[in-house]
Amino acid sequence: MERRSLHAVDPQPGNAAMQRIKHPPIRNKISLADPTQVRAWTRRLAISADSLKAVIDEVGNSVAAVTKEVELQRAAHSTSPAPPIQSPPTAGEPAPA
């Protein structure tokens, strides 16, 4: 009976029955197929998953492009033109028409 270490890797290809290669995520791309990434990016950008999908459909899945687009959308919403404030007329002035 031959003894093998539990941590030994069989050098012959095709004999790694229970071992799977887990590929690390690409750091500069957002994958909508990975629920962990969707949750992390929706929390980080403070947007919903539907909004994240819409932005990715619009600009692509690049982290830089998505972040820039979300920031531009926030800036556009926060700087929306407000109506001018009019002061009430004083006693001797006519009211504006």
C-alpha contacts under 8 A as a table, 3 or more apart, distances in Angstrom:
res1	aa1	res2	aa2	distance
4	R	8	A	6.95
5	S	8	A	5.27
9	V	16	A	7.82
10	D	13	P	7.67
10	D	15	N	6.54
10	D	16	A	7.00
12	Q	15	N	6.25
13	P	16	A	7.13
14	G	17	A	7.20
16	A	19	Q	5.38
16	A	20	R	7.99
26	I	29	K	5.73
26	I	30	I	7.85
27	R	30	I	7.83
28	N	62	S	5.90
28	N	63	V	5.30
28	N	64	A	7.46
29	K	61	N	5.39
29	K	62	S	4.67
29	K	63	V	5.42
30	I	37	Q	6.80
30	I	38	V	7.65
30	I	41	W	7.99
30	I	61	N	5.17
30	I	62	S	6.38
30	I	63	V	6.22
31	S	34	D	5.65
31	S	37	Q	6.54
31	S	38	V	7.23
31	S	61	N	7.12
32	L	35	P	6.90
32	L	37	Q	7.17
32	L	38	V	5.92
32	L	53	K	7.37
34	D	37	Q	5.44
34	D	38	V	6.42
35	P	38	V	5.01
35	P	39	R	6.08
36	T	39	R	5.23
36	T	40	A	6.13
37	Q	40	A	5.02
37	Q	41	W	5.99
38	V	41	W	5.30
38	V	42	T	5.99
38	V	49	A	6.75
39	R	42	T	5.28
39	R	43	R	6.19
39	R	49	A	7.64
40	A	43	R	5.30
40	A	44	R	6.07
41	W	44	R	4.90
41	W	45	L	5.86
41	W	46	A	7.95
42	T	45	L	5.32
42	T	46	A	5.48
42	T	47	I	5.10
42	T	48	S	5.78
42	T	49	A	6.03
42	T	52	L	6.78
43	R	46	A	4.92
43	R	47	I	6.86
45	L	67	T	7.36
45	L	70	V	7.49
47	I	51	S	6.15
47	I	52	L	6.64
48	S	51	S	5.13
48	S	52	L	6.25
49	A	52	L	4.99
49	A	53	K	6.20
50	D	53	K	5.10
50	D	54	A	6.21
51	S	54	A	5.01
51	S	55	V	6.17
52	L	55	V	5.18
52	L	56	I	6.14
53	K	56	I	5.10
53	K	57	D	6.06
54	A	57	D	5.08
54	A	58	E	6.22
55	V	58	E	4.98
55	V	59	V	6.09
55	V	60	G	7.50
55	V	66	V	6.36
55	V	69	E	7.20
55	V	70	V	7.53
56	I	59	V	5.38
56	I	60	G	4.64
56	I	61	N	5.16
56	I	66	V	6.43
57	D	60	G	5.81
57	D	61	N	7.81
59	V	62	S	7.90
59	V	65	A	6.32
59	V	66	V	6.61
59	V	69	E	7.63
60	G	65	A	7.09
60	G	66	V	7.22
61	N	65	A	7.40
61	N	66	V	6.75
62	S	65	A	5.26
62	S	66	V	6.13
63	V	66	V	5.25
63	V	67	T	5.99
64	A	67	T	5.23
64	A	68	K	6.04
65	A	68	K	5.16
65	A	69	E	6.10
66	V	69	E	5.16
66	V	70	V	6.17
67	T	70	V	5.24
67	T	71	E	6.20
68	K	71	E	5.15
68	K	72	L	6.11
69	E	72	L	5.00
69	E	73	Q	6.10
70	V	73	Q	5.10
70	V	74	R	6.20
71	E	74	R	5.07
71	E	75	A	6.15
72	L	75	A	5.05
72	L	76	A	6.10
73	Q	76	A	5.09
73	Q	77	H	6.24
74	R	77	H	5.18
74	R	78	S	6.09
75	A	78	S	5.15
75	A	79	T	6.04
76	A	79	T	5.43
76	A	80	S	6.23
77	H	80	S	5.52
89	P	93	E	6.06
89	P	94	P	6.99
89	P	95	A	5.89
90	T	93	E	5.56
